Amino acid sequence: MQPRDAQLLEHILDYCIVIANSLSSVDNSYDLFSNNIDIQQSIAFSILQIGELVGRLSENLRSSTVTEINWNAIKGMRNIVVHDYGNVDQEEVWTAAVRDTPVLKAFCEKHLSDN
């Protein structure tokens, strides 16, 4: 792995941890999440930042790991948050946070430990 990719994965991992901590602060409850604008914004911002970082990963890394991580979906979610924030479906943000972020976190941990 290129050193730049490793640095980017470390930053992505940091945002995955922020999301996990935010979810933990609302007891992993959608009801609590949906009533807490600060947590919604924290998670949406982290998703946005992850999408930005994904766009900077080398094409080699993304193409060689596309079966593990849907990089285009991550960038797509980033685009929704950036360009249509006022209309972002909080259920989609929730789903990305609880379903997709743990997978991305595990991916980062695995590839950083292999490096």
C-alpha positions as CSV (number, residue, x, y, z in Angstrom):
1,M,0.0,0.0,0.0
2,Q,1.2,3.5,-0.8
3,P,2.1,5.6,2.2
4,R,-0.5,8.2,1.2
5,D,-3.2,5.6,1.1
6,A,-2.2,4.4,4.5
7,Q,-2.5,8.0,5.9
8,L,-5.9,8.4,4.2
9,L,-7.1,5.1,5.7
10,E,-6.0,6.2,9.1
11,H,-8.1,9.4,8.8
12,I,-11.0,7.4,7.5
13,L,-10.7,5.1,10.5
14,D,-10.7,8.1,12.8
15,Y,-14.0,9.2,11.3
16,C,-15.4,5.7,11.6
17,I,-14.5,5.9,15.3
18,V,-16.3,9.3,15.7
19,I,-19.4,7.7,14.1
20,A,-19.2,4.7,16.5
21,N,-18.8,7.0,19.5
22,S,-21.8,9.2,18.3
23,L,-23.9,6.1,17.9
24,S,-22.9,4.9,21.4
25,S,-23.9,8.3,22.9
26,V,-27.5,7.6,21.7
27,D,-27.3,4.0,22.8
28,N,-27.5,2.9,19.2
29,S,-31.1,3.9,19.2
30,Y,-32.7,5.4,16.0
31,D,-35.3,7.1,18.1
32,L,-32.6,8.9,20.2
33,F,-30.6,9.7,17.0
34,S,-33.6,11.1,15.2
35,N,-34.3,13.5,18.1
36,N,-30.7,14.7,18.5
37,I,-29.6,17.2,15.8
38,D,-26.1,17.4,17.2
39,I,-25.5,13.6,16.7
40,Q,-27.2,13.7,13.3
41,Q,-24.8,16.5,12.2
42,S,-21.8,14.9,13.7
43,I,-22.4,11.6,11.8
44,A,-23.4,13.4,8.6
45,F,-20.2,15.5,8.8
46,S,-18.1,12.4,9.4
47,I,-19.7,10.6,6.4
48,L,-19.0,13.7,4.3
49,Q,-15.3,13.7,5.4
50,I,-15.0,10.0,4.7
51,G,-16.4,10.6,1.2
52,E,-13.8,13.3,0.7
53,L,-11.0,11.1,1.8
54,V,-12.2,8.2,-0.3
55,G,-11.9,10.4,-3.3
56,R,-8.2,10.9,-2.6
57,L,-7.4,7.2,-2.3
58,S,-5.3,5.9,-5.2
59,E,-7.2,4.3,-8.1
60,N,-5.1,1.2,-7.5
61,L,-6.3,0.7,-3.9
62,R,-9.9,1.4,-4.8
63,S,-10.0,-0.9,-7.8
64,S,-8.1,-3.7,-6.0
65,T,-10.5,-3.7,-3.1
66,V,-13.9,-2.9,-4.8
67,T,-15.2,-6.3,-3.9
68,E,-14.6,-5.5,-0.2
69,I,-15.9,-1.9,-0.2
70,N,-18.3,-0.1,-2.5
71,W,-16.2,3.1,-2.9
72,N,-18.7,4.6,-5.3
73,A,-21.5,4.3,-2.8
74,I,-19.4,6.1,-0.2
75,K,-18.7,9.0,-2.6
76,G,-22.3,9.0,-3.6
77,M,-23.4,9.4,0.0
78,R,-20.9,12.2,0.4
79,N,-22.5,14.0,-2.6
80,I,-25.9,13.7,-1.1
81,V,-24.8,15.2,2.2
82,V,-22.9,18.0,0.5
83,H,-25.3,19.0,-2.2
84,D,-28.7,18.3,-0.6
85,Y,-28.0,18.6,3.1
86,G,-31.4,20.2,4.0
87,N,-33.1,17.2,2.4
88,V,-30.9,14.4,3.5
89,D,-33.0,11.4,4.7
90,Q,-31.8,10.8,8.2
91,E,-32.8,7.1,7.9
92,E,-30.2,6.8,5.1
93,V,-27.6,8.5,7.3
94,W,-28.5,6.1,10.1
95,T,-28.3,3.1,7.9
96,A,-24.9,4.1,6.5
97,A,-23.7,4.7,10.1
98,V,-24.9,1.5,11.6
99,R,-24.5,-0.9,8.6
100,D,-21.7,0.4,6.5
101,T,-19.3,2.2,8.8
102,P,-18.4,-0.9,10.9
103,V,-17.5,-2.7,7.6
104,L,-15.4,0.3,6.5
105,K,-13.8,0.5,10.0
106,A,-12.9,-3.2,9.9
107,F,-11.5,-2.8,6.4
108,C,-9.2,0.1,7.5
109,E,-8.0,-1.8,10.5
110,K,-7.2,-4.9,8.5
111,H,-5.4,-3.0,5.7
112,L,-3.5,-0.8,8.1
113,S,-2.3,-3.8,10.2
114,D,-1.2,-5.5,7.0
115,N,0.9,-2.5,6.0
